[in-house]
Amino acid sequence: MNTLLDESEAKLERESILLHPEIKSWWVLNIMGPIEEFCLRFHISPNAITIAATIICISCFFLYAYGHFLTAGYIVLLVGSLDVLDGRVARATNQATRQGEFLDSVMDRYQDFLLLAGLAIFYRDTWMLYLVLAAISGTMFTSYVRAKADILGVDLSNIGTMQRPERFFMLGFGSIVSSIFQISLMPFYGQGNLPPHHILIAVIFVLSVTTNWTAIKRIRYTMSQLA
């Protein structure tokens, strides 16, 4: 979101249960810093970063759909970084505009949907589909409630624990850890007899519960402020 402080970066700067300040500082300095310098050096626009992140999410959709969770996890973390990077580049180059804010907000929703839709396709013939659909609905409503509340003058930036940076961190890191754990089991089970991705299943369960709980908390808070 190419404004003075976009949604994702604002949440990076606040206290978080999952994203400890030391983790955030390390990530911004060591991961995002070199990428930001590259974008500034080659005059890559914030809108180009936003579009690139969405295109990358399309590849992640197919990776999740076909069960390539390890690669998908790394890409999720990359997209999460790009989601913050566009706002940093916009301010550094004085390109923060309402048009950029709108584009980023819309692309954010596409990105959220693509990531989880890939998992929905992978789990389409199992009970896990219902958990993924719950995570999709929670993610969409968390963002929608905030957007509607902003229009009505209610600030929800600090309401809820499972917001966008936390979702990217949990899904990306969870996919990586789950895949590494599966690989470690191959000598004991064989590739064709591996158990399900229990770690990723747990991550999806947490996402489905916490995103909907965040949406409910935001609804309750907004109603109380408008009463």
C-alpha positions, 0 to 999 in steps of 0.5 A, spaced: 500 500 500 503 506 497 501 510 503 505 514 508 505 507 512 501 501 509 497 496 512 503 490 512 508 495 515 504 498 520 503 491 523 510 490 522 512 495 527 507 494 532 508 488 538 506 481 535 506 475 539 508 471 533 513 476 530 518 478 535 521 485 535 528 481 534 525 477 528 522 483 525 529 487 525 533 481 523 528 480 517 528 488 515 535 489 515 538 482 512 532 480 507 528 486 505 534 491 506 538 488 500 532 488 496 530 495 497 537 497 495 536 493 488 529 496 487 532 503 488 538 503 484 534 500 478 528 505 479 523 499 480 516 503 482 512 501 488 506 499 483 511 494 479 513 491 486 505 490 487 504 487 481 510 482 481 508 479 488 501 478 485 504 474 479 509 470 484 503 468 488 500 465 481 506 460 481 505 459 489 497 457 487 500 451 483 505 449 487 500 448 493 495 445 489 500 440 487 503 439 494 510 442 493 509 445 500 517 447 501 518 451 495 511 454 496 513 456 503 519 460 501 515 464 496 510 465 501 515 469 505 518 472 499 511 475 497 510 477 505 516 481 504 514 484 497 508 486 501 512 491 505 517 493 500 512 496 496 510 501 501 518 502 503 520 504 496 514 508 495 516 513 501 523 513 499 522 515 492 516 520 494 511 516 490 506 514 495 499 515 492 492 514 493 492 510 486 498 506 489 494 505 495 488 502 492 492 497 487 496 494 493 489 493 497 486 490 491 492 485 489 493 484 497 486 480 496 488 476 490 494 474 493 491 472 500 486 468 496 491 465 491 495 462 496 489 459 500 486 456 494 492 452 492 491 449 498 483 448 497 485 444 491 490 440 494 485 438 500 479 438 495 478 430 497 479 430 504 476 433 510 481 438 510 478 442 505 473 445 510 479 448 514 482 451 508 475 454 506 474 457 514 481 460 513 479 463 506 473 466 509 477 468 516 482 472 511 477 475 507 473 478 512 478 480 517 480 485 511 473 487 509 471 489 516 477 493 517 476 496 510 469 498 512 470 500 519 476 505 516 470 508 512 466 509 518 472 512 522 474 506 526 481 504 527 482 497 527 490 497 526 491 494 532 485 489 533 486 482 532 492 477 533 492 474 526 493 479 521 497 479 514 504 479 516 502 474 522 499 470 516 504 470 511 509 468 517 505 462 519 503 459 512 510 460 509 514 458 515 509 452 517 510 450 510 517 449 510 518 446 517 512 441 515 516 439 508 523 438 512 519 434 517 516 430 511 523 429 508 526 427 515 521 421 515 523 418 508 528 413 510 523 410 515 516 410 511 519 411 504 516 416 499 510 413 497 508 412 505 509 418 508 504 420 513 500 427 512 503 434 513 501 434 520 505 441 522 502 444 516 495 441 518 496 444 525 498 451 521 491 451 517 487 449 523 490 455 527 489 460 521 482 458 520 480 459 528 485 465 529 483 469 522 475 468 524 476 470 531 480 476 529 474 478 524 469 477 530 473 481 535 474 487 529 466 486 528 465 487 536 470 493 537 467 497 531 460 496 533 461 498 540 465 504 537 459 506 533 454 505 538 
